[in-house]
Amino acid sequence: MSQPNAQPKRIIELRKHQRIITPSSAIFSFKQLVAPTQLLDDVEGEGALIDLSLGGCRLLSETPLALGREYHLILQISVERPPIPVEAAVVRWIEDNTYGLKFTSIDTHDESQLRDLLIEIRRPTN
């Protein structure tokens, strides 16, 4: 009995921005954003930046982040470049100690710095 021609599965990319794998030395720090009326513990931490795009990033951290919460981020990609602050990023998904964040507020100057950085990372090194 012959099997019908199996169609390869198509992967539909829903991302608006291409992810770029960051250098292994890329790190970040974060602080939870809270409204002045909220009485939550102040959550701060740091970890490794796995990949990055104009719209968000994937992080690895031992300090737990909460799904749906917003955090202020500081991205440090290399010692040659100044840190890039992200005013607000919301946690979209969690898998073990890995977190997917979407940038919800970033200053236009910092977004320009991020765009330049992503172009630099994409360039092949000789």
C-alpha angles and dihedrals in degrees: 000000000000121000119232115254105281112226114222113245114257118221113214112208110216096178117116093205130041115249117235121201108236127222114274090248093060112119138172141198128207143193125194115247113228133177114246090248095055118097100203128140110267106250118205131163149135141224147143125315108224102180138351142200136170089265103045149317147241116240138189115210138160089208108083119241121201123241111250094013123124124233136185109234135199112198118203109187101166140351089245092063129057117247116271115226121212110201094207137001126173124216106243100175142004130205115174105303093341121100134191114211131188117210108236100172129022129156113251092239091051091046088053090051089050091050091051091048093052091051089050093049092050093056113099115242120229 
